[in-house]
Every structure is written in C-alpha cells, then in structure tokens.
Amino acid sequence: MKLISTRTPIEASTGSVSFQEAVQAGLAPDGGLFVPVATPHFDDVADLLRADFPERSMEILHRLLGDELPRAVIEDLARSAFTFPAPLVEVDGGISALELFHGPTLAFKDFGARFLARVLALGAGGQPRTVLTATSGDTGAAVASAFYGLPGVRVVVLYPAGRVSPMQERQFATCGGNVLALAVEGVFDDCQRLVKGAFEDAELTTRLGLTSANSINIARLLAQTLYYFEAAAQAEPGRPLVVSVPSGNFGNLTAGLWAQRMGAPVQAFVAATNANRVVPDYLDTGRYQPRPSVATLSNAMDVGSPSNWERIFALFGGDHGAMVESLRWGSCTDAETEQVVIDLDRRGYLADPHGAVAYQVLRSNLREGEQGVFLATAHPAKFRESLAPALGREIPLPKTLLDLLDKPLLCEPLPADQGALRRRLL
C-alpha cells in the first residue's frame, strides 16, 4: 500500500509514502490527508465472506500491508486489536443494526483506535510520542483506552466543553496518567482546527513526536473497512445491501466506500447527518459550504467542516455528478431522532441517537427489494441523560460505565487558541 496526500495529483504519486510512514505522520506535509494511490479489488470476495471476522481481517490486512509487514505481525495485530464481535441484529422487517459498540469503550472507535495503537508501537523505534486527537464524543474514550499506560506515549484529547455527553466525558477525562483531557472553549470544529494547526507547526511536531489518532490517521480508517465486509457476511444473501452511516467527520463513510471499491458487496451507502447538513446540502446543490456546527442530541456528528470529506472528494475525483449517482443521503432533526428512539424502543430495540439518525434516513432511502443495515456506533447507555426523559425510564449502565461514576474529572480548560495549545503541549 502506497499513499499520497489528497492534495497531490495522482500523476505525482512517485512521491508516495509507505503505510507506516503515513501512520506515524498522521497528516500529510502539505496539510492534506493520506489516501491510497490505488485501491485493490478482491475477486474472491465470496470466499472471504465465508471466513470468520478475525480470519477475514487478517487476510485483507495481509493483502494491503504484506509488502511492508510480515504476515505473522499482521496476524498478531488483528488478533490483539479485534477481540470483540460486530453482530448484525434485526430491528424490523428488512432493516438490521450492525452493532459496533461491543468493544472496551462501547463505541465503534475501538476498532480503529486499538489497531492504530498497535501499528504506532511497531514504528515508534523507542522515541517518545504525543498522540494528539480531537473528539466530538467517542474518539477520546477509544484513544485513551487504547494508549493508556503505554510507555513513551502521551495522549492529549481536545473536546468541546459541555458538548459531549457526561458519560463520554468520564470515559477519557478520568484517566489521568499519560492521558491529558483539555476542555476547549468552543465547538468540535475548533478542536479539529487546533489539532491541524499543531501538525502544521514543524518545530512542535518534531519536538513532541506528534501523531494523530483522529480519523485523519489512515490506520483508523483501514481498520474500519473490515466491518463492512462483516456486515455483508452476515446479511441475507441474494438481496442488494444498502448501508446507512451516521456521519459527522465522515471517516466511517470513507472507510465504507474504500471497502466497496475493494469488493465488499454493498449496493449503496447512505450518508445520514443530523442538523449539521453541510454534506447533504452539497449533494443537493453542488455548493460545498462549511459552517459552524450546531449542537444536537447526536453530538458525535456535530461537525460543520468534516475533515474526511476531502478524502471522499478525492475518491470521486471531485465529480459531483458521480457522488450523486453513487450515494444516497438525508438528515434528521432532534425531534425526529427522539421519536425514532421511542418507536424503536417500543419494538424492543434501544438505539443511541446516532444510530437513530442512521435508521431514519435509511428508511427514507431504501428501495423495494433491498435490505438495509444501519451502523449502531455507540452503546445507548452513554446517552442516558438525554434518552431517559424521552423514554420515561432509566437506562441501566454496563459495569464499565458504572465504575466511572465515582471517579473525579481531571480535565483542564483551554481557550480555542493555537498559542494556548502550543504552550500547554510544551
């Protein structure tokens, strides 16, 4: 696998870097995001889908990374990172949830963060590293869990103060040790801007050994491609599969589109957003206009300038017509989200707000004869403060979350200022 920046013309791919080089760097030198020069297509997908999730993941990763990592190393990476299932659970006729929240921090980010931590350890060479990440909710917990206690690694999590759920905040802001939580006085887009600004500071990057654990890091997305094959493996054979992705920073949809290019049998992807409609509006009009995000019940999707749209734009060569032809899309208000949660709960399925958005937009985009899958990206108990009043009942907490209730918050406030972040990092 060779990678170039989204801002590098494909004919200039002689300047490509290896997978490990891209992982260690996080962001490309020109400020772009790393993407594969070419995406391989697997002609034996039917055989791959007959394997179980760990075996299939090992094989796919070997085909992608075998030119620079021995097979034994790749197999060890997969075995140690993917230790939890991704079950497909029927919700109602023709629609199922791919539950991605059975990892240690109860969110889909566990797949990418655990894989990233292990890949970074391979190439660190004993040099101290600072993992700098912005979170709109679940990334912070997954990254803190994956790197907590690792020698020579400091984790710095930036999050918008008051804009993540209390339980999400507890998952990364009670760690202490080598995990520093910074509550930014702003929105997620401010956190993301500060992270990107830090990577553009050559002195800071060199002195601290900066790398990213956001979905701007290619390792995160590579790991996420694997569960789209798992969705197809569990789906009903013979019916076209449509997958709805709750989208904020658009890393998850990027991974799905890459998996589709590799041969994962997905008929179409649905880009489902909340009131932060930058991408749906672009697909409707052809005008891409990032804007300040607004707060919603599905807080992890509150992004007004999604980083990974640059990767999707590059994947389609900037062809708006091709995107419109390939994708389906829509958005969901908070009132609609809340009603979906109530309706699904009455049918016996408890959804988190992000999954509820994906379900609702999927229903409006599903065509006759198709089967739908929406990504259930986080355990609903992480949002009990917002869900319980609507449902009229308490939501029991899993033990991993119960254990956090008595821990003190160890976060520090931070102005949304590049200089303030620089001084704190140093």
N, C-alpha and C positions, 0 to 999 in steps of 0.2 A: 504494500500500500504506500503510494507516494501522494503527498499532499501539497497544495498550493493555497495561497490566500484567495479569498473571494474577490479581491481587488487586483488580482494578477490575471492577465489574459491567458487563455488556455494554451495559446501558441508559445507562451513564455514558460511552459511547465518544466523546462530544463532547470529552473531554479527551485525545484520541489525539495521537500524535506521528508525525512522518514516519519513513521508514526510516533516513535519515542521522542524524536526531536519536537514534533508538534505538541505532544502531551506536556513535555517539560516547559515549553514556551507559553502554552496557553493561548495567547493571542499572537497573530502574525505580526512581523515587524512593521508592516505598513498600516496596522490598525484593523486589518480585515480578519476574517475567521478562516480557519483551515478547513478545506474541503478536499475530497479525493480527486486526483486528476482524472481517474476513470472509475466507474462503479462496475464491478464484475457482475455477470448474470449467471446464476447457477441453473444448469439444465436438468439437474437431478433433484429438484425441489420435492417431488413426490416421495423420493427415498428419504430425504432429510426430515420430512414431516412425520415419518414413521418412527424416528428416533425419539427418545425422551428429551426433556428440555436440557439437562446438563450435557448429554452426549451431542445433541444437535449444536448447542452453543460452542462446544469445543471444536467441532468440525468447521463451523462457519468462521470462527476466530482464526483457526489454523489456515484456512484458505485466504483470509485477509492479511494476516500478520506473519505467516510462516516464513517469509523471506528475511525477517529480522529477529524472530523469537523462536527458539526450539519448541517442538510440539509438546515436550514434557512441561515446559514452562507455561505454555498456553493452557494446557490441561489443568495445571495447578492453579492458575489464575481463575479459571472458570469454576473449579470445584470450591475454591475458598470464597469466591465472591457471590455465587448464585446458590445459596443454601436454603432457599425458600421457594414455595410454589407460586404460580400465577394462574389460578383456576378460572375457568370460564363458567359463570353462574347464570342460569336462565332467569330473566326478570319478568318478561311477559312474552306473549306469542311472537316469535321471530326476532326478539331482541335479548341479548345477553350482556352481562358485565364482565370484562376481563379485570379481575381483582389484582391490582399491583401493590397492595398495601400489607402484604404478609411478611415483610422484612423487619429488621430490628427497630426502625423508626416509623413503621406503619405508613410508608409512602413510597410511590414508585421511584423516587430519587435514590432509594437504597441500591437498586440495580447498578446505576451509573456511578454513584459515589464509591461503593465498595470496589468496583472494578478499577476505577481511577486511582484509588489509594494504593492498590497493589501494583499497578503499572508505574506509578510515580516512584515507588520504592525500588523498582528494578533499575531505574535510570538515575537515581539520586547520586550515586557514587560517594556516599558519605557526607555530602555537602548539606549544610542546614538549608531548609526550605521554609518559605512562608506561603501558605495556601490562602489566597485572598478571594473571598466569594461574597456575592450579594444574594439575598434571599427575599422572596415575597411570601415565604411560609415554610415549605418543606425542605428546600435545598439545605438550609442551615442545619437542620437536625441531622439529615443524612450525612452531610460532610463532617459535622462534629463527631458523629458516631464512628464514621469510617476512619478518621485520623486521630481520634482521642488516644492520648498516651503514647503515640508513636515517637520514638526518639528522633531528635533532629528536625522535627516538624512543628511549626506554629500555625494554628488556624485562626484566621480573622474573619468573622462573619459580620457583614453590614446588613442591617434590616431597617425598614421604615418604622419608626417608633409609633406604637398604637395602631399599626395597620396589619399585624399578623394576629392570629388567634392566641389567646393566653396560653393554651396548651402547646401550640407550635413554639412560642417564645420560650417556654420552660424547657423544651427539648434541647435547645442549644445554649440558652443563657444561664443554665445552672451547672454547666460542666466544670468551668474553671480549668485549672491545669494548663495545658497547652492550647486551650480554646478561648479566644477573646471575642466577646459579643459587643458590637458597637451599635447603639440605637440611634439611627440617623434622623435628624430633624427634617423630614421630608417624605417623599414617596419612593417607591421602588426604583423608578427611573433615575432618581438622584443617586441611589446606592449603586446602580449599574454604571452611571456616569463616573462616579468616583473610582470604581474598580478599573474601568477602562483608562481613566486618566492616570492611575498609578502605573499601569503597564506601559503607558507612553513615556514614563519617566525612566530613562535609561539607567541613571545612577541608582535610583531606588530599586529597580528590578535586579540590578547586578548585586547590590549590597545585601539585599534580603533574600535573593534566590526566589523571587516571586513566581508563583504559578497560580492558575485559576482552577477552581472546582465548579464553576458555573457551567451551564450548558454551552458556553463558548468553548469549553475544552472538548476536543474531538473524542477523547476516551469515554466521556459521559454518553455521547450520542451513539457511539459504536455499540456500547453495551445495551442501549435501549432498542436498537434494531432487532435484538434477539427475541424480545417478547411478542413482536408482531408475527414472527414465524410460529410462536407458541399459540397465539390466537387462532391462526389458520389451522394448526394441527388439531385443535380441539373443536373447531367449527364443524357444522354439518356439511358433509361432502356433497358436491353437486349443486349447491346454491351459491350464487355470487355473494361475496362477503364485502360489506361496507363498514368501515371503522370510523367512529367519531372520537375525535381527540380534543379534550378540553384544553384550550390554548391560551397561553399568556406570553411567554417569551419565545414560543414556537419551536423549542428544541425537540419536543416529543413528536410533533408533526414532521419535522425534518428527518428524524430517525425513521419514522414510518415510510416516508417517501423513498429514502435510501433502501429500506428493506424491500419495498415494492420494485425498485429498479433491480435489486438482486434476484428477484423472482418470487418473493412472498406473494401468494395468490390473493391479493386484495383488489377488489374491483374498483373501489373508490375510497378516498378519505374525505371526512367531513371536518372542516375547521370550525370548532364551536367556541365562541367567545361570550363573555358577559357584556356589560355596557361599554367596555373598552373595545370599540369596534373599528380600530384602525385598519385591520386586515380585511374584514368583511366590506368595509366602505371602499377599500382599494379594489377589491374584486368586483364590486358593483359598478365603480366609476372609472377605474384606471388611474385614479389620482392617489398617490401614497402620501398621507399627511399625518405623521406622528404628532401626538399632542399629549398634554398632561393626563395622567391616569386618574380615574375616579375610583373611590372605594366602593366595594361591593361585598356581598356575602361570600362569594368565591374569590377570596383575597389573593390566592396564589396566581390568579390570572389578571390581576390589576396592573397591567403593563401598557403604557402608552407609546413606547418606542421599542418594539420587540427586536432584540439582537439577531435572533436566528432567521428573521425574515430575509436578511441578507443572503443566508445560505440557500433558502428556497428560491429566491430571486435568481441566484447563480445557477441553481439546478435546472431552471427552466430557461436559462439564457436571457432573462429579462422579458420574456414573451408573455405579455398579459393574456393574450388570447389562449395560449397553451395552458396557462394556470386555470383560467375559467373553464376550459374544456375538461381538465383533469380533476379539479377539486369541486367539492360542494361546501357550503358554508352557511352560517347564520349566527344569531346572537340571542341572548336570553336575559330578561330583566330580573332583578331581585325578586319581584313579586312572582314571576313565573317560576323562578328557581325554588322558592319556598313552597309553592303549590305542588311542584313535581316531587319534592321530598315528601310532602304529606301524602300524595297519591300513591307513590311507590311504597311508603311505609304501610299503608292500608292493604297493599297487595303482598306484604310480607318481606319487602326488601328495603333496607335502610341505606340510603345513598348519602354521600357527602355532597356539599354544594357544587363542587367542580364536576363530579360525576352526574349530578342532576342537570347541569347545563348541557353536558355532552349528550345525555339521554334525550332531552327535549329537542335539541337541534337535530339529532339523528332522526327522531320520529318525523320531523317535517321534511326530511331529505331522503327517506327510504322509499324505494320504488317496489312495485309489485314483483314478487318472486325473489327478492333479495333477503338476506339475513343480515341483521345489524348487530354490531358489537360496539359498546362504548367503554372507554377506559375509566375504571374506578381507581383514581390515582391516590386517594388517601383514606385512612380509616375515619368513618364518620364521627367517632368519639373525639377526634381532635377539634371538632367544631361544635361541641355540645352546648356551649354558651349561646350560640345563635340558633341551633336546631331545636333544643329542648322546648323553648316557648312555643314554637310553631307546632310541634308535635304534641304538646301538652303532657309530656312525660320526661323523666330523666333518662339520659343515655348512659349505661354503665361503662366505666372505664376499664380497659385492659390493664393488667398489672404493671406493664411497662410505663403507662401513663400515671397510674395511681402512685407509683413510687416517686414521682416528680413533685407531688403537691406540697410536700413539706420542705423542699429544697429552696434556699434563698436565690433570688435572681442576682446574677453577678455582672450584669450589663453595665456599660458606660455610655453616657450621652455623647453624641458627636454632631457638630454643625455640618450641614451639607456643603462643605467647603474643602476643596482639594488640598489646600495648605494644612488644614487641621488634620486631615487623614494622614498626610505625609509626616507631620510631626509626631503623631501618635504611633505610626508604624516604626519610626526610628527610635 
